[in-house]
Amino acid sequence: MSRTHSGRVAVVTGGGSGIGRAIAEALAEAGAAVAVLDANGNAAEDAAGAIAAAGHKAMAVACDVARFEAVESAGHEVAAALGPVDILVNNAGISPKHAGKPASVLEMDPAEWNRVVEVNLTGAFHGVRVFAPGMARRGWGSIVNQSSVAGKTHVGFVAAHYPATKAGLIGLTRHLAGELGPSGVNVNALAPGRIDTPLMRGVATEVNDAIVADTPMRRLGTPADVAAAALFLTSADGHFVTGQVLDVAGGWKLA
Ligand SMILES: NC(=O)c1ccc[n+]([C@@H]2O[C@H](COP(=O)([O-])OP(=O)(O)OC[C@H]3O[C@@H](n4cnc5c(N)ncnc54)[C@H](O)[C@@H]3O)[C@@H](O)[C@H]2O)c1
């Protein structure tokens, strides 16, 4: 692995599991010091511990991205321990299911809707609000928002809040690319297809089998597939790419 991210400091939200953990590991292997923020403090500790054990610099912060004060306080902790943050990956996300099934919008609990919006969409704003001012001041930064193919097209097996937030992240990404570009900050979104993580395992096997059959590359994605895309977008080589939504989906729902 080349040291494309040497000297950089990166924050990955939801970095304790699945895709976020793979991104945190890839950034660390590429030379970045990485702060793993996760609502599940043990998962964050576990991920940061594994990265440190592999000889890289990492720290864990228990942090619910839906709470602005929690992200603000995480920002102080990270700055004190690792220095100014150059890279932010807004990856934390939830997709509530009930016995493996999404709620129908006809019966959805408004509290569930609000929680998904607060974590998936407002959480990304909180990250930007805390970490982007320093990037803009220093004239270099890179932000990746974790959207989804479900934010671009109808996929059927998620509830209404999920695609609404993932589409919202695409709007946020385009806006931020315009607003922060003059300050040297690139902002992009990833749109993973079906990626084999704990989040996905809550869904019935038949659903995933049908997706594989409908995916030109004929497999589920891996967290490493998504991490490779995040690595490019946050590298110096990817810095002129901004405002884009990059599918990492094996051609699934190709538009
Ligand atoms: N797995 C897929 O097929 C897939 C596809 C497209 C997009 N995504 C997106 O990728 C991201 C990661 O998904 P994953 O599959 O790795 O999920 P995952 O459940 O394995 O990991 C998500 C992590 O986010 C953390 N988290 C949840 N709520 C949080 C909060 N409020 N604050 C901080 N951390 C919080 C969890 O503790 C967990 O460690 C999500 O945004 C998800 O929507 C996943």
The ligand as an SDF file (V2000), in Angstrom:
LIG
                    3D

 44 48  0  0  0  0  0  0  0  0999 V2000
  -24.0750   -2.2640    3.7620 N   0  0  0  0  0  0  0  0  0  0  0  0
  -24.6320   -1.7980    2.6690 C   0  0  0  0  0  0  0  0  0  0  0  0
  -25.1150   -2.5580    1.8160 O   0  0  0  0  0  0  0  0  0  0  0  0
  -24.6780   -0.3150    2.4170 C   0  0  0  0  0  0  0  0  0  0  0  0
  -25.0700    0.1230    1.1500 C   0  0  0  0  0  0  0  0  0  0  0  0
  -25.1290    1.4880    0.8850 C   0  0  0  0  0  0  0  0  0  0  0  0
  -24.7940    2.3940    1.8750 C   0  0  0  0  0  0  0  0  0  0  0  0
  -24.4250    1.9510    3.1010 N   0  0  0  0  0  0  0  0  0  0  0  0
  -24.0880    2.9590    4.1060 C   0  0  0  0  0  0  0  0  0  0  0  0
  -22.7660    2.7690    4.5600 O   0  0  0  0  0  0  0  0  0  0  0  0
  -22.6690    3.2200    5.9170 C   0  0  0  0  0  0  0  0  0  0  0  0
  -22.0710    2.1250    6.7700 C   0  0  0  0  0  0  0  0  0  0  0  0
  -22.9120    0.9900    6.6940 O   0  0  0  0  0  0  0  0  0  0  0  0
  -22.4490   -0.4540    7.1660 P   0  0  0  0  0  0  0  0  0  0  0  0
  -23.1340   -1.3970    6.2730 O   0  0  0  0  0  0  0  0  0  0  0  0
  -20.9820   -0.5070    7.3250 O   0  0  0  0  0  0  0  0  0  0  0  0
  -23.1930   -0.5080    8.5860 O   0  0  0  0  0  0  0  0  0  0  0  0
  -22.7750   -1.1110   10.0140 P   0  0  0  0  0  0  0  0  0  0  0  0
  -24.0500   -1.2070   10.7710 O   0  0  0  0  0  0  0  0  0  0  0  0
  -21.8890   -2.2900    9.8620 O   0  0  0  0  0  0  0  0  0  0  0  0
  -21.8880    0.0740   10.6270 O   0  0  0  0  0  0  0  0  0  0  0  0
  -22.4540    1.3140   10.9500 C   0  0  0  0  0  0  0  0  0  0  0  0
  -21.6780    1.8820   12.1240 C   0  0  0  0  0  0  0  0  0  0  0  0
  -22.2570    3.1600   12.4220 O   0  0  0  0  0  0  0  0  0  0  0  0
  -22.3860    3.2720   13.8180 C   0  0  0  0  0  0  0  0  0  0  0  0
  -23.4500    4.2040   14.1380 N   0  0  0  0  0  0  0  0  0  0  0  0
  -24.7970    4.0060   14.0610 C   0  0  0  0  0  0  0  0  0  0  0  0
  -25.4350    5.0950   14.5030 N   0  0  0  0  0  0  0  0  0  0  0  0
  -24.4900    6.0040   14.8540 C   0  0  0  0  0  0  0  0  0  0  0  0
  -24.5320    7.3020   15.4040 C   0  0  0  0  0  0  0  0  0  0  0  0
  -25.6990    7.8860   15.6970 N   0  0  0  0  0  0  0  0  0  0  0  0
  -23.3730    7.9390   15.6430 N   0  0  0  0  0  0  0  0  0  0  0  0
  -22.1750    7.3450   15.3800 C   0  0  0  0  0  0  0  0  0  0  0  0
  -22.0760    6.0980   14.8950 N   0  0  0  0  0  0  0  0  0  0  0  0
  -23.2110    5.4440   14.6350 C   0  0  0  0  0  0  0  0  0  0  0  0
  -22.7190    1.8700   14.2970 C   0  0  0  0  0  0  0  0  0  0  0  0
  -22.4450    1.7180   15.6840 O   0  0  0  0  0  0  0  0  0  0  0  0
  -21.8080    1.0310   13.4080 C   0  0  0  0  0  0  0  0  0  0  0  0
  -20.5440    0.8420   14.0090 O   0  0  0  0  0  0  0  0  0  0  0  0
  -24.0770    3.6370    6.3190 C   0  0  0  0  0  0  0  0  0  0  0  0
  -24.2170    5.0410    6.1590 O   0  0  0  0  0  0  0  0  0  0  0  0
  -24.9550    2.9100    5.3390 C   0  0  0  0  0  0  0  0  0  0  0  0
  -26.1880    3.5360    5.1440 O   0  0  0  0  0  0  0  0  0  0  0  0
  -24.3560    0.6170    3.3970 C   0  0  0  0  0  0  0  0  0  0  0  0
  1  2  1  0
  2  3  2  0
  2  4  1  0
  4  5  1  0
  4 44  2  0
  5  6  2  0
  6  7  1  0
  7  8  2  0
  8  9  1  0
  8 44  1  0
  9 10  1  0
  9 42  1  0
 10 11  1  0
 11 12  1  0
 11 40  1  0
 12 13  1  0
 13 14  1  0
 14 15  2  0
 14 16  1  0
 14 17  1  0
 17 18  1  0
 18 19  2  0
 18 20  1  0
 18 21  1  0
 21 22  1  0
 22 23  1  0
 23 24  1  0
 23 38  1  0
 24 25  1  0
 25 26  1  0
 25 36  1  0
 26 27  1  0
 26 35  1  0
 27 28  2  0
 28 29  1  0
 29 30  1  0
 29 35  2  0
 30 31  1  0
 30 32  2  0
 32 33  1  0
 33 34  2  0
 34 35  1  0
 36 37  1  0
 36 38  1  0
 38 39  1  0
 40 41  1  0
 40 42  1  0
 42 43  1  0
M  CHG  2   8   1  16  -1
M  END
$$$$
